[in-house]
Amino acid sequence: MKSLYHLSFIFFLFLLLGCQTSKSFSAEAFIEASIEAHGMNEFNKKSIEFQFRNYQYSQTHDKQGLIYTRRKNTTPEVLDLLHSKNGFQRTLANEKVVLADSIALVYSESVNSVLYFFRLPFSLKDSGAIKTLMDTEQIKGKSYQKIGVHFTSENGGIDYQDTFRYWFDKEIKTLDYLAYEYLTDAGGIRFRVAINRRTIEGVVFQDYENYKAPKNTSLDDLPKMYEKGELELLSLIVNDSITLIKF
């Protein structure tokens, strides 16, 4: 009887782990399908420029990794450069600026944050992102697959404790809604709605309406609150003059 009990327990554990692995794989597979729907399969190989608010941003790459830049048209010119391998540096009139580590980290995270949202859903391929397949729900009469994301402390940056929700159209796999809770700067809750979707050189780009919710609001309650008009429109996230430089 004891041996039979142990065998039954091992079998149950095997099934449980198998279900978890399948669930994890399904989240990954759904994100991959969304990346394909957005035409972003080769996104890291593309060189891109765009305007966001008062800055010109770019994504390029070299043999060592990705390069993000942020440029403000001032005199003299200020250029922030974030390299995926070599880190952050700021130049002023092409001369390197020496910054305290704490200030450099703030600038680095600011550049990275803008590019993170610009690159969605491709950004979800990040090795530090832990994806969880959640339930399916209706938003404005359409069916969406919800996926939860959080980050490891090793690869998630200073904001690794932030938590995210993403809602993907069940049929065409586009990313239509997202929400997140952040803890820095006293914390907050945001809900974003994709707008102004357009295709440039085969890649789907989109802007967002950026809504604010009261602190301690559950991220999972935000779609219903949005439908009821209970969220405050805080800003528009608009990326202008998107140019794919080369392939």
Residue pairs with C-beta under 8 A, 6 or more apart in sequence:
23 132
23 133
24 131
24 132
24 133
26 133
27 131
27 132
27 133
27 147
28 131
30 133
30 145
30 147
30 168
30 173
31 121
31 124
31 125
31 131
31 147
31 168
33 173
34 121
34 168
34 173
34 174
34 175
35 41
35 43
35 121
35 122
35 124
35 125
36 173
37 172
37 173
37 174
37 204
38 121
38 122
38 174
38 175
38 203
38 204
39 199
39 202
39 203
39 204
40 119
40 121
40 122
40 203
40 204
42 247
43 119
43 122
43 203
44 61
44 66
44 122
45 61
45 247
46 59
46 203
46 244
46 246
46 247
47 58
47 59
47 60
47 61
47 244
47 245
47 246
48 58
48 59
48 242
48 243
48 244
48 245
49 56
49 57
49 58
49 241
49 242
49 243
49 245
50 56
50 57
50 58
50 118
50 239
50 240
50 241
50 242
50 243
51 57
51 239
51 240
51 241
52 114
52 118
52 237
52 238
52 239
52 240
54 72
55 70
55 71
55 72
55 114
56 70
56 71
56 72
56 73
57 68
57 69
57 70
57 71
57 111
57 114
57 115
57 118
58 67
58 68
58 69
58 71
59 66
59 67
59 68
59 115
59 119
60 66
60 67
60 69
60 245
61 67
64 83
64 84
64 85
64 86
65 83
65 84
65 85
65 86
66 83
66 84
67 81
67 82
67 83
67 84
68 81
68 82
68 111
68 112
68 115
69 79
69 80
69 81
69 82
69 111
70 79
70 80
70 110
70 111
70 114
71 77
71 78
71 79
71 80
72 78
76 92
76 93
77 92
77 93
77 94
78 90
78 91
78 92
79 90
79 91
79 92
79 94
80 88
80 89
80 90
80 107
80 108
80 111
81 88
81 89
81 90
81 91
82 88
82 108
82 111
82 112
87 108
88 104
88 105
88 107
88 108
88 111
89 96
89 97
89 104
90 96
90 97
90 99
90 104
90 107
91 97
99 107
105 158
109 157
109 158
109 159
112 157
113 159
116 123
117 123
117 208
117 237
118 205
118 239
120 175
120 178
121 166
121 168
121 175
123 129
124 131
124 149
124 166
126 151
126 155
127 155
128 151
128 152
128 154
128 155
128 156
128 157
128 160
129 149
129 150
129 151
129 156
130 149
130 150
130 151
130 152
131 147
131 148
131 149
132 147
132 148
132 149
133 145
133 147
134 145
134 146
134 147
134 148
134 165
135 146
136 143
136 144
136 145
136 146
136 170
137 143
137 144
137 146
137 167
137 223
138 144
139 167
139 176
139 177
139 223
139 226
139 227
140 227
142 169
142 170
142 176
143 169
143 170
143 171
144 167
144 168
144 169
144 170
144 176
144 177
145 167
145 168
145 170
146 165
146 166
146 167
146 168
146 220
147 165
147 166
147 168
148 163
148 164
148 165
148 166
149 163
149 164
149 165
149 166
150 156
150 160
150 161
150 162
150 163
150 164
151 157
151 159
151 160
151 161
151 162
152 160
153 160
158 184
159 182
159 183
159 184
161 183
162 180
162 181
162 182
162 183
163 180
163 181
163 219
164 178
164 179
164 180
164 219
165 178
165 179
165 180
165 219
165 220
165 222
166 175
166 177
166 178
167 175
167 176
167 177
167 178
167 223
168 174
168 175
168 176
169 176
174 194
174 197
174 204
175 194
175 206
176 193
176 194
177 191
177 192
177 193
177 194
177 223
177 226
178 191
178 192
178 208
179 189
179 190
179 191
179 192
179 219
179 222
180 189
180 190
180 219
181 187
181 188
181 189
181 190
181 219
182 188
182 190
187 215
188 212
188 215
189 212
189 213
189 214
189 215
189 217
189 219
189 222
190 210
190 211
190 212
190 213
190 234
191 210
191 211
191 212
191 213
191 222
191 223
191 225
191 226
191 231
192 208
192 209
192 210
192 211
192 237
193 208
193 209
193 211
193 226
194 206
194 207
194 208
195 206
195 207
195 208
195 209
195 236
196 206
196 207
196 238
197 204
197 205
197 206
198 204
198 205
198 206
199 205
200 242
200 244
201 244
201 247
203 244
205 239
205 242
207 236
207 237
207 238
207 239
208 236
208 237
209 233
209 236
209 237
210 233
210 234
210 235
210 236
210 237
211 222
211 226
211 231
211 232
211 233
211 234
212 231
212 232
212 233
212 234
213 222
213 225
213 231
213 232
217 225
222 231
225 231
